[in-house]
Amino acid sequence: MKTHKRIIGICWIVFGALILSLLVLKSDQLQGGSIVAVVLVGLAFLAAGFSLVANIRRSSWICLPCSALSLFTFPIGTVIGAYYLWYYFKLERMA
Protein backbone atom coordinates (compact mmCIF):
# COMPACT_ATOMS: atom_id res chain seq x y z
CA MET A 1 0.00 0.00 0.00
CA LYS A 2 2.96 2.34 0.51
CA THR A 3 3.76 2.07 -3.18
CA HIS A 4 0.35 3.46 -4.13
CA LYS A 5 0.77 6.27 -1.63
CA ARG A 6 4.14 7.28 -3.08
CA ILE A 7 2.90 7.12 -6.67
CA ILE A 8 -0.05 9.39 -5.87
CA GLY A 9 2.19 11.74 -3.90
CA ILE A 10 4.69 12.08 -6.72
CA CYS A 11 1.90 12.63 -9.23
CA TRP A 12 0.40 15.40 -7.10
CA ILE A 13 3.79 17.07 -6.63
CA VAL A 14 4.24 17.11 -10.40
CA PHE A 15 0.63 18.27 -10.86
CA GLY A 16 1.08 21.12 -8.37
CA ALA A 17 4.35 22.17 -9.99
CA LEU A 18 2.62 22.11 -13.37
CA ILE A 19 -0.18 24.35 -12.10
CA LEU A 20 2.30 26.83 -10.67
CA SER A 21 4.43 26.81 -13.83
CA LEU A 22 1.35 27.50 -15.95
CA LEU A 23 0.64 30.43 -13.66
CA VAL A 24 4.05 31.87 -14.47
CA LEU A 25 3.46 31.44 -18.20
CA LYS A 26 -0.05 32.94 -18.19
CA SER A 27 0.26 35.49 -15.39
CA ASP A 28 -0.26 38.44 -17.74
CA GLN A 29 -3.70 37.09 -18.73
CA LEU A 30 -5.06 36.52 -15.20
CA GLN A 31 -6.76 38.94 -12.82
CA GLY A 32 -5.70 39.44 -9.18
CA GLY A 33 -8.23 37.06 -7.61
CA SER A 34 -7.52 34.35 -10.15
CA ILE A 35 -3.81 34.46 -9.41
CA VAL A 36 -4.44 33.95 -5.69
CA ALA A 37 -6.79 31.02 -6.39
CA VAL A 38 -4.32 29.32 -8.74
CA VAL A 39 -1.47 29.75 -6.25
CA LEU A 40 -3.59 28.26 -3.44
CA VAL A 41 -4.64 25.29 -5.56
CA GLY A 42 -1.06 24.65 -6.70
CA LEU A 43 0.26 24.84 -3.15
CA ALA A 44 -2.54 22.54 -1.92
CA PHE A 45 -1.52 19.88 -4.45
CA LEU A 46 2.14 20.27 -3.49
CA ALA A 47 1.28 19.96 0.21
CA ALA A 48 -0.88 16.89 -0.43
CA GLY A 49 1.87 15.27 -2.48
CA PHE A 50 4.56 15.96 0.09
CA SER A 51 2.33 14.69 2.90
CA LEU A 52 1.86 11.40 1.06
CA VAL A 53 5.53 10.99 0.16
CA ALA A 54 6.59 11.86 3.72
CA ASN A 55 4.07 9.28 5.01
CA ILE A 56 2.35 11.70 7.37
CA ARG A 57 -0.23 9.80 9.36
CA ARG A 58 -3.26 12.08 8.99
CA SER A 59 -2.69 13.26 5.43
CA SER A 60 -6.26 12.52 4.35
CA TRP A 61 -7.51 15.92 5.59
CA ILE A 62 -5.72 17.61 2.69
CA CYS A 63 -5.71 14.72 0.21
CA LEU A 64 -9.47 14.17 0.09
CA PRO A 65 -10.25 17.76 -0.97
CA CYS A 66 -7.39 17.66 -3.46
CA SER A 67 -8.70 14.44 -4.96
CA ALA A 68 -12.17 15.98 -5.29
CA LEU A 69 -10.63 19.06 -6.95
CA SER A 70 -8.52 17.04 -9.31
CA LEU A 71 -11.50 15.05 -10.56
CA PHE A 72 -12.54 18.13 -12.55
CA THR A 73 -9.25 18.46 -14.45
CA PHE A 74 -9.75 15.95 -17.23
CA PRO A 75 -7.91 13.62 -18.12
CA ILE A 76 -4.81 13.50 -15.90
CA GLY A 77 -6.35 15.02 -12.77
CA THR A 78 -9.36 12.73 -13.07
CA VAL A 79 -7.13 9.67 -13.12
CA ILE A 80 -5.05 10.84 -10.15
CA GLY A 81 -8.16 11.80 -8.14
CA ALA A 82 -9.90 8.50 -8.85
CA TYR A 83 -6.70 6.60 -8.00
CA TYR A 84 -6.46 8.34 -4.62
CA LEU A 85 -10.15 7.75 -3.86
CA TRP A 86 -9.72 4.06 -4.73
CA TYR A 87 -6.67 3.88 -2.47
CA TYR A 88 -8.34 5.77 0.39
CA PHE A 89 -11.54 3.72 0.42
CA LYS A 90 -9.61 0.47 0.10
CA LEU A 91 -7.46 1.54 3.05
CA GLU A 92 -10.58 2.46 5.07
CA ARG A 93 -12.17 -0.90 4.31
CA MET A 94 -9.06 -2.71 5.56
CA ALA A 95 -8.99 -0.77 8.83
C-alpha positions in Angstrom: 0.0 0.0 0.0 3.0 2.3 0.5 3.8 2.1 -3.2 0.3 3.5 -4.1 0.8 6.3 -1.6 4.1 7.3 -3.1 2.9 7.1 -6.7 0.0 9.4 -5.9 2.2 11.7 -3.9 4.7 12.1 -6.7 1.9 12.6 -9.2 0.4 15.4 -7.1 3.8 17.1 -6.6 4.2 17.1 -10.4 0.6 18.3 -10.9 1.1 21.1 -8.4 4.3 22.2 -10.0 2.6 22.1 -13.4 -0.2 24.3 -12.1 2.3 26.8 -10.7 4.4 26.8 -13.8 1.4 27.5 -16.0 0.6 30.4 -13.7 4.1 31.9 -14.5 3.5 31.4 -18.2 -0.1 32.9 -18.2 0.3 35.5 -15.4 -0.3 38.4 -17.7 -3.7 37.1 -18.7 -5.1 36.5 -15.2 -6.8 38.9 -12.8 -5.7 39.4 -9.2 -8.2 37.1 -7.6 -7.5 34.3 -10.1 -3.8 34.5 -9.4 -4.4 33.9 -5.7 -6.8 31.0 -6.4 -4.3 29.3 -8.7 -1.5 29.7 -6.3 -3.6 28.3 -3.4 -4.6 25.3 -5.6 -1.1 24.6 -6.7 0.3 24.8 -3.1 -2.5 22.5 -1.9 -1.5 19.9 -4.4 2.1 20.3 -3.5 1.3 20.0 0.2 -0.9 16.9 -0.4 1.9 15.3 -2.5 4.6 16.0 0.1 2.3 14.7 2.9 1.9 11.4 1.1 5.5 11.0 0.2 6.6 11.9 3.7 4.1 9.3 5.0 2.3 11.7 7.4 -0.2 9.8 9.4 -3.3 12.1 9.0 -2.7 13.3 5.4 -6.3 12.5 4.4 -7.5 15.9 5.6 -5.7 17.6 2.7 -5.7 14.7 0.2 -9.5 14.2 0.1 -10.3 17.8 -1.0 -7.4 17.7 -3.5 -8.7 14.4 -5.0 -12.2 16.0 -5.3 -10.6 19.1 -6.9 -8.5 17.0 -9.3 -11.5 15.0 -10.6 -12.5 18.1 -12.6 -9.3 18.5 -14.4 -9.7 15.9 -17.2 -7.9 13.6 -18.1 -4.8 13.5 -15.9 -6.4 15.0 -12.8 -9.4 12.7 -13.1 -7.1 9.7 -13.1 -5.0 10.8 -10.1 -8.2 11.8 -8.1 -9.9 8.5 -8.9 -6.7 6.6 -8.0 -6.5 8.3 -4.6 -10.1 7.8 -3.9 -9.7 4.1 -4.7 -6.7 3.9 -2.5 -8.3 5.8 0.4 -11.5 3.7 0.4 -9.6 0.5 0.1 -7.5 1.5 3.1 -10.6 2.5 5.1 -12.2 -0.9 4.3 -9.1 -2.7 5.6 -9.0 -0.8 8.8 
